[in-house]
Amino acid sequence: MSAVKLNFTLEKVTKNSVRYKEVPEEGKAPVLGSIYVQKWYAGSSKNISVTIDKKD
């Protein structure tokens, strides 16, 4: 399987991190669901993307 790019949108801001919720492609189930990114890195980003490359 090749790399897959997942899109996330801001869900909640916590004390030290920001929680993003995956926006799955239509008709597909989420791969990761929600992820936490440290506030110092996330800054004020409302949307992020993550690329996963599956190694077999």
C-alpha positions in Angstrom: 0.0 0.0 0.0 1.3 3.5 -0.8 1.3 6.6 1.4 -2.0 8.0 2.5 -2.6 11.7 3.3 -5.1 12.3 6.2 -6.7 15.7 6.8 -7.6 16.9 10.3 -9.6 19.9 11.6 -9.3 21.6 15.0 -11.5 19.9 17.6 -10.3 21.1 21.0 -7.5 23.2 22.6 -6.2 21.8 25.9 -3.6 23.1 28.3 -0.5 22.0 26.5 -1.8 20.5 23.2 -4.4 20.8 20.5 -6.7 17.9 19.5 -7.5 17.5 15.8 -10.3 15.3 14.5 -9.8 13.4 11.2 -11.9 14.4 8.3 -12.3 11.0 6.4 -12.9 10.8 2.7 -16.5 10.3 1.8 -17.5 6.7 2.2 -14.4 5.7 4.1 -13.8 5.1 7.8 -11.3 7.2 9.8 -7.8 5.8 10.0 -6.6 7.6 13.1 -9.6 9.4 14.5 -8.3 12.1 16.7 -4.7 13.1 17.3 -3.0 15.5 19.8 -0.3 17.9 18.7 1.8 19.9 21.1 0.7 23.6 21.3 4.2 24.9 20.6 4.1 23.2 17.2 0.4 23.5 16.3 0.3 27.2 17.0 -3.0 28.6 15.7 -3.5 26.1 12.8 -7.1 25.2 12.3 -6.3 22.4 9.8 -3.4 20.0 9.5 -2.5 17.0 7.3 -0.6 13.8 8.2 1.0 11.4 5.7 1.3 7.8 6.7 3.5 5.4 4.7 2.8 1.8 5.5 5.9 -0.4 5.5 5.4 -4.2 5.1 
